Amino acid sequence: MKFRFTPLNFFTAFLVAVAAYVFIYGAGLAGKPLEHWGGTIGWIFLLFAFVVFVIDIMFRNFFIETKKIWMVETFFIVLVIIIFLLVK
């Protein structure tokens, strides 16, 4: 199996790095530390990383060409960001 870099690979790595940072340094919001929620927020980021990893595997099964994977995953990320901003 040939390993291909995709946008969701980078996003998964980013989420794992954020989870590690939260586990090590704790979570804070606008300068106020969330002392009791650091572990929970870290586990939530790890859950998000796992979900993104599974979605990446699903896209790899549907699209064979790397160029199509990049386009579909980039559009997926943009769509998720737009939905997040609309809900917020």
Rosetta blueprint (number, residue, H / E / L):
1 M L
2 K L
3 F L
4 R L
5 F L
6 T L
7 P H
8 L H
9 N H
10 F H
11 F H
12 T H
13 A H
14 F H
15 L H
16 V H
17 A H
18 V H
19 A H
20 A H
21 Y H
22 V H
23 F H
24 I H
25 Y H
26 G L
27 A E
28 G E
29 L E
30 A L
31 G L
32 K E
33 P E
34 L E
35 E L
36 H L
37 W L
38 G H
39 G H
40 T H
41 I H
42 G H
43 W H
44 I H
45 F H
46 L H
47 L H
48 F H
49 A H
50 F H
51 V H
52 V H
53 F H
54 V H
55 I H
56 D H
57 I H
58 M H
59 F H
60 R H
61 N H
62 F H
63 F L
64 I L
65 E L
66 T H
67 K H
68 K H
69 I H
70 W H
71 M H
72 V H
73 E H
74 T H
75 F H
76 F H
77 I H
78 V H
79 L H
80 V H
81 I H
82 I H
83 I H
84 F H
85 L H
86 L H
87 V H
88 K L
